[in-house]
Amino acid sequence: MNKLIYIILLLFIACNQKKTSNLVSKEMTAEKILGNVEYQAICYGGYRTQTREKQPTIAEIKEDLKLLAALNFKIIRTYNVHYEEVSNVLKAINELKKETEGFEMYVMLGAWIDCKNAWTNLPPIHHEESERNAVEIKEAVRLANQYPDIVKIIAVGNEAMVKWATSYYVTPNIILKWVNHLQNLKKEGKLSKEVWITSSDNFASWGGGGKEYHVEDLNQLIKAVDYISMHTYPMHDTHYNPVFWGIKESEMSLSEKEKIDAAMVRARDYAVQQYDSVINYMKSVGVKKPVHIGETGWATVSNEHYGNDGAKATDEYKSAQFYNLIREWSNNNKISCFYFEAFDENWKDSANPMGSENHFGLINLQSQAKYALWKEIDKGTFKGLTRNGKPITKTYSGDEKALWLEVKTPTSILKN
C-alpha cells in the first residue's frame, strides 16, 4: 500500500513539473525575454555539409540545442522557413521540453524576403517583390501558431533593405507591408498578440547610415515594428571602413597582445557607435522603443580582405575578444545580442572553404570549441554532450602557443 502511494506521489510531482514547464513557456514573451541577461541569444543554423539540400536531422538539432542550453542560450534566431530545418528545430525543441525537465528554448523566427527576380539571371527589381514572399510569411504564421510556446518573435526579412545586398534587397515599403500584415493578424486574433514583429537589418537600413536610407517608408516601419533588430559588423569594416582598425602611435611600445586588445576594444566601440546611430535616428522621427542587436560576429578564418593578407582581423583570439567584449557591453546595458553564430556552416561559401562566411561559429565542424569557449571546456560545461557523436574538445588541442602563431597584429597606424 505504501509503495502504491509512493508511485502515485511521484506521478503527481512529474505531472506538476510538466505543467509548470509549459506554463513558464507560455508566460515568457518577447517583451520579457529581450534584454533579459538570463536569456542569452544566438543565431543558429545546423547545416553540417556544403549544401542546404542535406537537412540536419532532428537528432542532430537536439545535439546542438543541448550544447546551446548548456551555454545558457535560451533564444535562437533562424532565417527562413522554406527549408525543413526550421520546422525540425521547432520539433526538436518541443521534444526536448517533454524529455528534459526545465528545458527552455525560444525562437526568433525569420521569414526570408526577396525582391522580384532575386537569385535569377534577370535583373533584380528592388521596388517589386518576389511572389515567394507571401508563401514565406504564411508559413511563418502557421509555425508561430503551431508552436506558440516556442516562437516569440517573427522577423520579416534578413538584411533585406540594405543596398549592398544587390541580389535581393527590397525597398522599405515591402517590409512595411508585411509587418503591417502581421500586426493586423494579431489584432484579428489570428496570431498571438504576444508575438513581437520586427525586421532584422543592417544598422544603415535602420537610419544609422547615409541619408539615402532616410525615407518616409522607413519612418513608418520604425513605428510599425515592436522593436528594432539591427546588425553591426566591425569585422567587415576592418577592410571597408577601417577608421578604428589599427594601432595608435601611442601604443607602439605595448606588447603585441596589448596592441591587439586595444584594437578590439575600438572594434567594440565602433559597434556601439553604430547601435547608437540607430537609436538617434529612431528618436529623430519621434519614436521610443527597444533596439536590440539581431546580428554581430567575428570570423576566425578568412582568405579574403579580412585575413592575414589583408586587414589581419580574423583569428580565434580576436574573435574571442570581440565575443566577450560585445557580450559584456550588451549584458550591462540589458540589450539582447543575437551573436552570429553558434556553429560553423560551410554551405555559405562552399566554393571557398577558407572564406570568412564559413567560419563565424563558436564551435567548428570538427566538434571543437574555439578559443572563445575554451573556458567552458575547463569548467565541464559540455560534459556528456556531443556533436555528431563526438565530445566537444578545444581547437589547437588546447595549445594556446599554437593558436598565437596565427594571430597577427594589424599594421595600420592610427593617429592619437
GIDAKA-V758891 format. One record per residue. N is the residue number from 1. RES is the residue in three letters. PHI is phi in whole degrees, -180 to 180 (NA if undefined). BURIAL is # if it has 24 or more other ideal C-beta (glycine too) atoms within 12 Angstrom, else .. Layout:
((N | RES | PHI | BURIAL) (N | RES | PHI | BURIAL))
This chain:
((1 | MET | NA | .) (2 | ASN | -62 | .) (3 | LYS | -66 | .) (4 | LEU | -64 | .) (5 | ILE | -62 | .) (6 | TYR | -64 | .) (7 | ILE | -64 | .) (8 | ILE | -62 | .) (9 | LEU | -63 | .) (10 | LEU | -63 | .) (11 | LEU | -64 | .) (12 | PHE | -64 | .) (13 | ILE | -64 | .) (14 | ALA | -63 | .) (15 | CYS | -63 | .) (16 | ASN | -66 | .) (17 | GLN | -64 | .) (18 | LYS | -66 | .) (19 | LYS | -63 | .) (20 | THR | -63 | .) (21 | SER | -62 | #) (22 | ASN | -65 | .) (23 | LEU | -65 | .) (24 | VAL | -59 | #) (25 | SER | -62 | #) (26 | LYS | -75 | .) (27 | GLU | -76 | .) (28 | MET | -72 | #) (29 | THR | -121 | #) (30 | ALA | -57 | #) (31 | GLU | -60 | .) (32 | LYS | -83 | .) (33 | ILE | -82 | #) (34 | LEU | -67 | #) (35 | GLY | 85 | #) (36 | ASN | -94 | #) (37 | VAL | -65 | .) (38 | GLU | -78 | .) (39 | TYR | -122 | #) (40 | GLN | -70 | #) (41 | ALA | -119 | #) (42 | ILE | -156 | #) (43 | CYS | -85 | #) (44 | TYR | -132 | #) (45 | GLY | -143 | #) (46 | GLY | -105 | #) (47 | TYR | -69 | #) (48 | ARG | -112 | #) (49 | THR | -121 | .) (50 | GLN | -83 | .) (51 | THR | -142 | .) (52 | ARG | -84 | .) (53 | GLU | -69 | .) (54 | LYS | -99 | .) (55 | GLN | -82 | #) (56 | PRO | -65 | #) (57 | THR | -80 | .) (58 | ILE | -62 | #) (59 | ALA | -63 | .) (60 | GLU | -66 | #) (61 | ILE | -64 | #) (62 | LYS | -61 | #) (63 | GLU | -56 | #) (64 | ASP | -63 | #) (65 | LEU | -65 | #) (66 | LYS | -66 | #) (67 | LEU | -65 | #) (68 | LEU | -67 | #) (69 | ALA | -63 | #) (70 | ALA | -64 | #) (71 | LEU | -89 | #) (72 | ASN | 72 | .) (73 | PHE | -80 | #) (74 | LYS | -127 | #) (75 | ILE | -143 | #) (76 | ILE | -117 | #) (77 | ARG | -109 | #) (78 | THR | -114 | #) (79 | TYR | -121 | #) (80 | ASN | -156 | #) (81 | VAL | -122 | #) (82 | HIS | -93 | #) (83 | TYR | -118 | #) (84 | GLU | -67 | #) (85 | GLU | -52 | #) (86 | VAL | -68 | #) (87 | SER | -64 | #) (88 | ASN | -68 | #) (89 | VAL | -60 | #) (90 | LEU | -66 | #) (91 | LYS | -63 | #) (92 | ALA | -64 | #) (93 | ILE | -62 | #) (94 | ASN | -60 | #) (95 | GLU | -68 | .) (96 | LEU | -64 | #) (97 | LYS | -64 | #) (98 | LYS | -79 | .) (99 | GLU | -87 | .) (100 | THR | -123 | .) (101 | GLU | -60 | .) (102 | GLY | 81 | .) (103 | PHE | -66 | #) (104 | GLU | -139 | #) (105 | MET | -153 | #) (106 | TYR | -123 | #) (107 | VAL | -132 | #) (108 | MET | -95 | #) (109 | LEU | -90 | #) (110 | GLY | -89 | #) (111 | ALA | -116 | #) (112 | TRP | -72 | #) (113 | ILE | -125 | #) (114 | ASP | -127 | #) (115 | CYS | -83 | #) (116 | LYS | -65 | #) (117 | ASN | 72 | .) (118 | ALA | -59 | #) (119 | TRP | 61 | .) (120 | THR | -122 | .) (121 | ASN | -83 | .) (122 | LEU | -87 | .) (123 | PRO | -62 | .) (124 | PRO | -66 | #) (125 | ILE | -111 | .) (126 | HIS | -74 | #) (127 | HIS | -91 | .) (128 | GLU | -122 | .) (129 | GLU | -114 | #) (130 | SER | -69 | #) (131 | GLU | -64 | .) (132 | ARG | -67 | #) (133 | ASN | -58 | #) (134 | ALA | -63 | .) (135 | VAL | -66 | .) (136 | GLU | -62 | #) (137 | ILE | -65 | #) (138 | LYS | -61 | #) (139 | GLU | -70 | #) (140 | ALA | -62 | #) (141 | VAL | -64 | #) (142 | ARG | -59 | #) (143 | LEU | -68 | #) (144 | ALA | -63 | #) (145 | ASN | -76 | #) (146 | GLN | -74 | .) (147 | TYR | -126 | #) (148 | PRO | -66 | #) (149 | ASP | -82 | #) (150 | ILE | -118 | #) (151 | VAL | -81 | #) (152 | LYS | -114 | #) (153 | ILE | -142 | #) (154 | ILE | -118 | #) (155 | ALA | -107 | #) (156 | VAL | -87 | #) (157 | GLY | 88 | #) (158 | ASN | -129 | #) (159 | GLU | 46 | #) (160 | ALA | -90 | #) (161 | MET | -112 | #) (162 | VAL | -72 | #) (163 | LYS | -74 | #) (164 | TRP | -77 | .) (165 | ALA | -84 | #) (166 | THR | -63 | .) (167 | SER | -72 | .) (168 | TYR | -149 | #) (169 | TYR | -63 | #) (170 | VAL | -121 | #) (171 | THR | -76 | #) (172 | PRO | -58 | #) (173 | ASN | -62 | #) (174 | ILE | -73 | #) (175 | ILE | -63 | #) (176 | LEU | -59 | #) (177 | LYS | -55 | #) (178 | TRP | -78 | #) (179 | VAL | -63 | #) (180 | ASN | -62 | #) (181 | HIS | -59 | #) (182 | LEU | -67 | #) (183 | GLN | -63 | #) (184 | ASN | -68 | .) (185 | LEU | -61 | #) (186 | LYS | -64 | #) (187 | LYS | -65 | .) (188 | GLU | -85 | .) (189 | GLY | 78 | .) (190 | LYS | -96 | .) (191 | LEU | -152 | #) (192 | SER | -55 | #) (193 | LYS | -67 | .) (194 | GLU | -83 | #) (195 | VAL | -73 | #) (196 | TRP | -89 | #) (197 | ILE | -111 | #) (198 | THR | -148 | #) (199 | SER | -132 | #) (200 | SER | -109 | #) (201 | ASP | -149 | #) (202 | ASN | -55 | #) (203 | PHE | -55 | #) (204 | ALA | -64 | #) (205 | SER | -65 | #) (206 | TRP | -93 | #) (207 | GLY | 97 | #) (208 | GLY | -82 | #) (209 | GLY | -107 | #) (210 | GLY | -74 | .) (211 | LYS | -67 | .) (212 | GLU | -62 | .) (213 | TYR | -90 | #) (214 | HIS | -85 | .) (215 | VAL | -118 | #) (216 | GLU | -63 | .) (217 | ASP | -62 | #) (218 | LEU | -66 | #) (219 | ASN | -59 | #) (220 | GLN | -69 | .) (221 | LEU | -65 | #) (222 | ILE | -59 | #) (223 | LYS | -74 | .) (224 | ALA | -84 | #) (225 | VAL | -73 | #) (226 | ASP | -79 | #) (227 | TYR | -160 | #) (228 | ILE | -98 | #) (229 | SER | -112 | #) (230 | MET | -111 | #) (231 | HIS | -111 | #) (232 | THR | -144 | #) (233 | TYR | -133 | #) (234 | PRO | -56 | #) (235 | MET | -56 | #) (236 | HIS | -64 | #) (237 | ASP | -81 | #) (238 | THR | -63 | #) (239 | HIS | -105 | #) (240 | TYR | -81 | .) (241 | ASN | -151 | .) (242 | PRO | -81 | #) (243 | VAL | -66 | .) (244 | PHE | -105 | #) (245 | TRP | -101 | #) (246 | GLY | 146 | #) (247 | ILE | -117 | #) (248 | LYS | -73 | .) (249 | GLU | -57 | .) (250 | SER | -74 | .) (251 | GLU | -102 | #) (252 | MET | -62 | .) (253 | SER | -86 | .) (254 | LEU | -74 | .) (255 | SER | -69 | .) (256 | GLU | -61 | .) (257 | LYS | -63 | .) (258 | GLU | -65 | .) (259 | LYS | -62 | #) (260 | ILE | -66 | #) (261 | ASP | -59 | #) (262 | ALA | -65 | #) (263 | ALA | -65 | #) (264 | MET | -72 | #) (265 | VAL | -63 | #) (266 | ARG | -65 | #) (267 | ALA | -64 | #) (268 | ARG | -61 | #) (269 | ASP | -63 | .) (270 | TYR | -64 | #) (271 | ALA | -63 | #) (272 | VAL | -64 | #) (273 | GLN | -62 | #) (274 | GLN | -68 | #) (275 | TYR | -59 | #) (276 | ASP | -63 | #) (277 | SER | -65 | #) (278 | VAL | -70 | #) (279 | ILE | -56 | #) (280 | ASN | -65 | .) (281 | TYR | -69 | #) (282 | MET | -56 | #) (283 | LYS | -65 | .) (284 | SER | -67 | .) (285 | VAL | -102 | #) (286 | GLY | 79 | .) (287 | VAL | -118 | #) (288 | LYS | -134 | .) (289 | LYS | -156 | #) (290 | PRO | -64 | #) (291 | VAL | -127 | #) (292 | HIS | -124 | #) (293 | ILE | -91 | #) (294 | GLY | -83 | #) (295 | GLU | -163 | #) (296 | THR | -162 | #) (297 | GLY | -175 | #) (298 | TRP | -150 | #) (299 | ALA | -68 | #) (300 | THR | -103 | #) (301 | VAL | -141 | #) (302 | SER | -163 | #) (303 | ASN | -105 | .) (304 | GLU | -110 | #) (305 | HIS | -61 | #) (306 | TYR | -95 | #) (307 | GLY | -85 | #) (308 | ASN | -71 | .) (309 | ASP | -92 | .) (310 | GLY | -130 | #) (311 | ALA | -76 | #) (312 | LYS | 56 | #) (313 | ALA | -103 | #) (314 | THR | -103 | #) (315 | ASP | -166 | #) (316 | GLU | -71 | #) (317 | TYR | -70 | #) (318 | LYS | -64 | #) (319 | SER | -61 | #) (320 | ALA | -64 | #) (321 | GLN | -61 | #) (322 | PHE | -65 | #) (323 | TYR | -57 | #) (324 | ASN | -68 | #) (325 | LEU | -68 | #) (326 | ILE | -73 | #) (327 | ARG | -65 | #) (328 | GLU | -60 | .) (329 | TRP | -65 | #) (330 | SER | -67 | #) (331 | ASN | -65 | .) (332 | ASN | -62 | .) (333 | ASN | -102 | .) (334 | LYS | 53 | .) (335 | ILE | -115 | #) (336 | SER | -72 | #) (337 | CYS | -129 | #) (338 | PHE | -81 | #) (339 | TYR | -71 | #) (340 | PHE | -105 | #) (341 | GLU | -150 | #) (342 | ALA | -70 | #) (343 | PHE | -130 | #) (344 | ASP | -58 | #) (345 | GLU | -137 | #) (346 | ASN | -98 | #) (347 | TRP | -78 | #) (348 | LYS | -65 | #) (349 | ASP | -142 | .) (350 | SER | -64 | .) (351 | ALA | -79 | .) (352 | ASN | -134 | .) (353 | PRO | -55 | .) (354 | MET | -94 | .) (355 | GLY | -68 | #) (356 | SER | -60 | #) (357 | GLU | -59 | #) (358 | ASN | -84 | #) (359 | HIS | -133 | #) (360 | PHE | -93 | #) (361 | GLY | -71 | #) (362 | LEU | -81 | #) (363 | ILE | -127 | #) (364 | ASN | -89 | #) (365 | LEU | -76 | #) (366 | GLN | -95 | .) (367 | SER | 63 | #) (368 | GLN | -110 | #) (369 | ALA | -78 | #) (370 | LYS | -75 | #) (371 | TYR | -53 | #) (372 | ALA | -57 | #) (373 | LEU | -112 | #) (374 | TRP | -58 | #) (375 | LYS | -64 | .) (376 | GLU | -69 | #) (377 | ILE | -62 | #) (378 | ASP | -62 | .) (379 | LYS | -81 | .) (380 | GLY | 81 | .) (381 | THR | -59 | #) (382 | PHE | -100 | #) (383 | LYS | -57 | .) (384 | GLY | 82 | .) (385 | LEU | -105 | #) (386 | THR | -139 | .) (387 | ARG | -134 | #) (388 | ASN | 56 | #) (389 | GLY | 80 | .) (390 | LYS | -104 | .) (391 | PRO | -66 | .) (392 | ILE | -82 | #) (393 | THR | -120 | #) (394 | LYS | -89 | #) (395 | THR | -64 | #) (396 | TYR | 57 | #) (397 | SER | 54 | .) (398 | GLY | 78 | .) (399 | ASP | -90 | .) (400 | GLU | -67 | .) (401 | LYS | -65 | .) (402 | ALA | -65 | .) (403 | LEU | -59 | #) (404 | TRP | -69 | .) (405 | LEU | -64 | .) (406 | GLU | -103 | #) (407 | VAL | -95 | #) (408 | LYS | -114 | #) (409 | THR | -84 | #) (410 | PRO | -55 | #) (411 | THR | -99 | .) (412 | SER | -68 | #) (413 | ILE | -104 | .) (414 | LEU | -101 | .) (415 | LYS | -73 | .) (416 | ASN | -66 | .))
